Amino acid sequence: MEFHDSQYAPVGQKVLFENELVRVWDMLLYPGEEHPMHHHVLPYLVVAIEGDRNQMEWADGRVTFTEEPAGSFAYYEAGGIYKLKNVSQKRYWSRIVEFKTARYRHLLNPEESYYDEHYAHVAQKVLFENDLIRLWEISLQPGEGHPTHHHLLPYVILSVEGGHNQMKWIDGQITRSYEGPGFVLYREPGGIHRLYNMDETKHYWNRLVELKVPSYPLPYLEGEDPAEVLINTAESEWRAKSLPGLSEIRLWSNEETGASISLVKFVKGSGIPGEHRHASNQFMYCLSGEYEYTKSHIVLKPGHFYWNPKGHVHGPTVAREDSILVEIYDGPHYPEKPAWYTEEKDAH
């Protein structure tokens, strides 16, 4: 999955790090500069390295303002579509952390604390916590250290201020790093170490983001499929197709066979404009509205199931009311792209 809405600009300017759990972006705006309209399809965290005041111009016309000085943070759920503008006299520089782990949130145990009580906490202060992440603060003066701690979760370090650090591991190994402003580091869980600020003049100040996962490593990220998948369609984004009035939520697909299951939505008055046939069996179940096959005068209403055999010519169609249907294909959708779609992907 790309986790990007191609209708809009990327959510940041440059990807600094990405793996199967998380994606970290760089955002830099000078006074008066604007980042184009973008769509956040994943929940995300913004941590300011430098900044003051920004403006968010939302797709629905709303305008809101945020105060984002150095070290400030904000967590947002998925779905936001807006432009971002630096309306201050200071440079704005931030890290945007997108959480791919959102697809596993239904597997998490809300009672799990993810603390190892044999050691100190992984940082000094919890700034924010929900079912996906725990955000910590570390603040170390020159020469100061943080006690031995055990990382039970994968985590991302975002440095706001800093310089040279040293980690002394439980096995006696010593490693060093330079963690200046804007530094990004991802680490796997399991590490037990003590952290020291080795810089003689610089304060070390960071944001440490723990990523809550049901088990790690997730076995089905290594090639196996999960035993069960739950999708809350009420929280899913509808993707508009290139045929006006039609959008979908893809629930499942098989790239090898072309089979798929989707929710499709037709606004009142829209529909498929011409006769057509499919390259596989098509199954439809109406959840709401009224959806008519005008040539055969078949009208699907809530609770109606419709089966259209492979190769059978049917259509046109029209939605008498706003309509939502479950659409299933046991193979490819069309022998070739219909003329009413301008995007190839809409025919699959």
Phi and psi in degrees as a GROMACS rama.xvg file:
@    title "Ramachandran Plot"
@    xaxis  label "Phi"
@    yaxis  label "Psi"
@TYPE xy
-88.7595  -23.9006  GLU-2
54.6116  44.8743  PHE-3
-143.377  135.037  HIS-4
-92.7826  108.524  ASP-5
-69.0426  -9.22312  SER-6
-73.1254  -16.0892  GLN-7
-126.351  171.58  TYR-8
-67.3854  159.726  ALA-9
-59.37  158.797  PRO-10
-74.2615  -17.2495  VAL-11
-140.478  -175.236  GLY-12
-93.9735  -29.0682  GLN-13
-154.139  132.544  LYS-14
-79.4005  122.139  VAL-15
-92.8746  -31.1913  LEU-16
-157.517  143.854  PHE-17
-154.321  136.828  GLU-18
-143.696  -163.026  ASN-19
-73.1855  -11.1821  GLU-20
-106.785  -30.5211  LEU-21
-151.883  154.323  VAL-22
-136.283  130.349  ARG-23
-115.454  128.246  VAL-24
-112.401  154.625  TRP-25
-100.234  138.014  ASP-26
-133.072  123.23  MET-27
-134.29  118.285  LEU-28
-129.96  125.752  LEU-29
-82.6361  163.163  TYR-30
-49.6756  127.348  PRO-31
85.5537  -10.6944  GLY-32
-79.0425  150.573  GLU-33
-128.775  142.397  GLU-34
-99.9519  132.582  HIS-35
-62.1411  170.127  PRO-36
-55.7345  127.778  MET-37
-140.723  157.123  HIS-38
-119.494  119.919  HIS-39
-87.5168  102.718  HIS-40
-87.7737  -5.21486  VAL-41
-125.347  151.442  LEU-42
-63.1885  152.663  PRO-43
-154.441  160.276  TYR-44
-121.467  135.382  LEU-45
-112.217  126.691  VAL-46
-121.025  122.501  VAL-47
-85.073  130.408  ALA-48
-91.5914  -41.0457  ILE-49
-139.648  154.338  GLU-50
156.905  -179.588  GLY-51
-150.512  -84.0268  ASP-52
-131.978  134.862  ARG-53
-125.974  158.861  ASN-54
-117.212  136.085  GLN-55
-114.472  117.372  MET-56
-103.681  108.333  GLU-57
-82.1247  158.437  TRP-58
-61.7509  -25.6764  ALA-59
-87.096  5.57585  ASP-60
98.3182  -12.1298  GLY-61
-67.022  150.989  ARG-62
-127.377  124.131  VAL-63
-127.423  162.716  THR-64
-125.593  147.053  PHE-65
-127.256  142.382  THR-66
-97.8139  116.494  GLU-67
-131.508  67.6927  GLU-68
-72.1829  170.451  PRO-69
-54.2687  132.392  ALA-70
90.2703  -12.9672  GLY-71
-71.8124  159.565  SER-72
-146.598  158.973  PHE-73
-151.306  135.112  ALA-74
-106.3  136.751  TYR-75
-132.581  141.792  TYR-76
-76.768  167.284  GLU-77
-66.1446  158.759  ALA-78
116.668  -20.1715  GLY-79
-65.8396  135.301  GLY-80
-127.968  115.778  ILE-81
-162.95  165.707  TYR-82
-98.7153  147.785  LYS-83
-118.626  130.093  LEU-84
-131.187  134.144  LYS-85
-81.0955  109.971  ASN-86
-105.743  16.8987  VAL-87
-105.409  -177.893  SER-88
-96.6828  4.19198  GLN-89
-110.803  154.327  LYS-90
-65.944  138.857  ARG-91
-108.345  126.56  TYR-92
-138.805  124.364  TRP-93
-144.326  170.286  SER-94
-117.286  129.095  ARG-95
-109.474  120.782  ILE-96
-111.352  112.979  VAL-97
-93.9186  140.517  GLU-98
-109.768  99.6213  PHE-99
-68.3879  -17.8241  LYS-100
-63.9142  -10.2861  THR-101
-57.2586  -29.6186  ALA-102
-69.9161  -12.3189  ARG-103
-109.436  6.9661  TYR-104
-63.0636  -28.4069  ARG-105
-69.6287  -14.7484  HIS-106
-91.2447  -8.52861  LEU-107
-75.9496  145.904  LEU-108
-92.3365  112.922  ASN-109
-64.6467  -15.1949  PRO-110
-87.6671  -10.8068  GLU-111
-74.0167  130.511  GLU-112
-94.7058  -26.3834  SER-113
61.9638  32.8997  TYR-114
-111.995  140.86  TYR-115
-103.802  105.482  ASP-116
-70.2896  -7.09613  GLU-117
-76.1642  -13.2638  HIS-118
-131.232  172.487  TYR-119
-66.1907  163.301  ALA-120
-64.2559  159.477  HIS-121
-69.3992  -15.5618  VAL-122
-154.312  -172.196  ALA-123
-91.0478  -31.6528  GLN-124
-150.601  132.109  LYS-125
-82.2061  121.947  VAL-126
-94.2958  -29.0365  LEU-127
-162.148  145.633  PHE-128
-152.273  137.897  GLU-129
-142.619  -161.147  ASN-130
-75.4486  -11.6369  ASP-131
-102.223  -38.1412  LEU-132
-139.927  163.723  ILE-133
-132.221  123.998  ARG-134
-106.083  125.119  LEU-135
-114.575  162.797  TRP-136
-119.04  138.531  GLU-137
-124.245  131.614  ILE-138
-133.672  114.208  SER-139
-128.407  124.748  LEU-140
-74.279  162.815  GLN-141
-50.5439  127.502  PRO-142
85.155  -11.2405  GLY-143
-79.7523  150.944  GLU-144
-125.062  159.193  GLY-145
-109.035  134.7  HIS-146
-59.5805  166.173  PRO-147
-58.2383  130.702  THR-148
-143.042  158.733  HIS-149
-120.009  121.034  HIS-150
-87.8778  106.432  HIS-151
-84.8271  -14.7247  LEU-152
-123.277  152.876  LEU-153
-62.8323  150.605  PRO-154
-151.128  159.569  TYR-155
-121.955  132.195  VAL-156
-102.49  130.111  ILE-157
-123.052  110.59  LEU-158
-87.8625  131.218  SER-159
-95.9226  -43.2925  VAL-160
-136.868  152.783  GLU-161
157.349  -177.874  GLY-162
-154.765  -115.427  GLY-163
-91.7959  126.748  HIS-164
-120.596  161.178  ASN-165
-137.13  139.517  GLN-166
-117.636  127.375  MET-167
-106.711  114.319  LYS-168
-85.3952  161.17  TRP-169
-64.1678  -23.285  ILE-170
-87.4744  5.64046  ASP-171
94.6508  -11.1349  GLY-172
-66.1176  146.204  GLN-173
-123.999  130.024  ILE-174
-126.748  152.793  THR-175
-127.129  152.362  ARG-176
-149.529  155.959  SER-177
-107.032  115.339  TYR-178
-118.139  66.7484  GLU-179
-72.8473  176.415  GLY-180
-53.7529  132.19  PRO-181
87.4281  -4.69724  GLY-182
-59.0569  137.16  PHE-183
-126.047  131.128  VAL-184
-141.56  132.171  LEU-185
-107.962  136.765  TYR-186
-131.663  144.655  ARG-187
-74.0994  160.376  GLU-188
-72.1045  168.874  PRO-189
107.225  -19.2542  GLY-190
-67.2995  135.194  GLY-191
-123.737  114.22  ILE-192
-157.194  170.233  HIS-193
-113.646  142.348  ARG-194
-112.516  135.311  LEU-195
-127.617  139.49  TYR-196
-85.8511  107.732  ASN-197
-93.8608  -0.811272  MET-198
-75.7007  139.418  ASP-199
-79.788  -19.4557  GLU-200
-127.782  -20.2324  THR-201
-100.568  136.089  LYS-202
-72.8296  137.269  HIS-203
-104.185  125.285  TYR-204
-142.921  122.092  TRP-205
-138.324  173.685  ASN-206
-119.381  124.077  ARG-207
-112.327  119.749  LEU-208
-107.582  111.863  VAL-209
-86.3635  135.111  GLU-210
-102.482  112.769  LEU-211
-77.8178  124.658  LYS-212
-132.333  150.416  VAL-213
-64.9261  -32.342  PRO-214
-160.252  153.39  SER-215
-144.282  132.972  TYR-216
-71.9494  151.221  PRO-217
-70.0251  121.057  LEU-218
-59.8773  -34.5768  PRO-219
-82.9844  1.8023  TYR-220
-87.0212  -5.30563  LEU-221
-107.156  17.857  GLU-222
119.816  -15.3476  GLY-223
-96.34  147.897  GLU-224
-84.8199  149.877  ASP-225
-68.3448  150.317  PRO-226
-67.7004  -35.8401  ALA-227
-139.25  147.217  GLU-228
-133.133  134.425  VAL-229
-121.523  126.964  LEU-230
-119.256  123.631  ILE-231
-91.0883  98.5047  ASN-232
-66.7336  -20.9857  THR-233
-65.2104  -23.152  ALA-234
-104.257  4.97168  GLU-235
-90.566  154.627  SER-236
-94.1227  131.476  GLU-237
-75.0459  133.796  TRP-238
-101.513  118.864  ARG-239
-69.8078  132.831  ALA-240
-89.4303  171.176  LYS-241
-79.243  -0.862101  SER-242
-94.1841  117.131  LEU-243
-53.8451  135.896  PRO-244
90.23  -6.16811  GLY-245
-113.311  132.115  LEU-246
-142.124  164.954  SER-247
-145.303  158.377  GLU-248
-120.575  111.717  ILE-249
-77.5308  121.983  ARG-250
-95.5496  -34.43  LEU-251
-163.291  147.423  TRP-252
-153.801  155.961  SER-253
-120.829  110.015  ASN-254
-65.4697  -28.0997  GLU-255
-73.5261  -42.2441  GLU-256
-98.2612  -20.8268  THR-257
86.3384  -2.82516  GLY-258
-65.8635  151.091  ALA-259
-159.617  161.159  SER-260
-132.498  129.24  ILE-261
-141.404  157.404  SER-262
-93.82  131.281  LEU-263
-119.96  142.491  VAL-264
-126.923  126.763  LYS-265
-112.828  128.342  PHE-266
-76.9217  156.45  VAL-267
-54.2383  131.14  LYS-268
92.5487  -14.6232  GLY-269
-89.6472  171.549  SER-270
167.104  -174.125  GLY-271
-86.1253  122.39  ILE-272
-79.6301  -11.7523  PRO-273
-143.381  171.838  GLY-274
-67.317  148.069  GLU-275
-162.721  169.555  HIS-276
-138.221  161.545  ARG-277
-112.696  156.222  HIS-278
-87.2852  5.20099  ALA-279
-156.261  176.76  SER-280
-69.992  136.286  ASN-281
-113.334  133.738  GLN-282
-125.059  135.342  PHE-283
-130.239  137.786  MET-284
-129.019  123.652  TYR-285
-85.195  124.466  CYS-286
-94.6669  -36.3228  LEU-287
-158.066  156.917  SER-288
88.9475  -163.337  GLY-289
-139.134  125.207  GLU-290
-129.132  116.959  TYR-291
-110.171  136.896  GLU-292
-92.535  103.992  TYR-293
-69.4891  -28.8978  THR-294
-74.0146  -42.2036  LYS-295
-92.3598  -8.44829  SER-296
62.7931  24.1496  HIS-297
-80.1369  129.693  ILE-298
-120.043  120.54  VAL-299
-88.6168  127.042  LEU-300
-122.91  167.541  LYS-301
-50.3105  127.658  PRO-302
95.0395  -8.43384  GLY-303
-84.2277  139.124  HIS-304
-112.364  137.104  PHE-305
-130.537  132.387  TYR-306
-122.311  124.909  TRP-307
-116.866  112.23  ASN-308
-65.2463  153.552  PRO-309
-53.3863  129.883  LYS-310
84.3158  -8.39742  GLY-311
-75.4391  127.993  HIS-312
-79.4763  128.56  VAL-313
-149.243  176.925  HIS-314
91.4108  175.139  GLY-315
-67.9878  176.003  PRO-316
-133.346  160.707  THR-317
-150.97  140.687  VAL-318
-87.68  113.691  ALA-319
-68.6758  -31.4684  ARG-320
-135.072  166.316  GLU-321
-53.4787  127.076  ASP-322
-132.432  140.039  SER-323
-124.482  130.083  ILE-324
-134.65  149.998  LEU-325
-86.5604  126.19  VAL-326
-119.993  126.332  GLU-327
-125.51  133.625  ILE-328
-120.879  138.377  TYR-329
-94.5012  12.7967  ASP-330
-170.813  -155.973  GLY-331
-61.5468  152.608  PRO-332
-73.9744  -53.1328  HIS-333
-130.464  151.461  TYR-334
-65.9639  -30.934  PRO-335
-154.427  162.108  GLU-336
-65.0836  124.07  LYS-337
-65.2933  153.089  PRO-338
-64.3667  -23.8948  ALA-339
-78.5893  -8.71977  TRP-340
-100.313  129.957  TYR-341
-92.081  -19.9621  THR-342
-102.848  127.1  GLU-343
-58.1726  -38.9059  GLU-344
-64.6872  -20.5458  LYS-345
-74.3308  -13.6011  ASP-346
-94.9164  7.19911  ALA-347
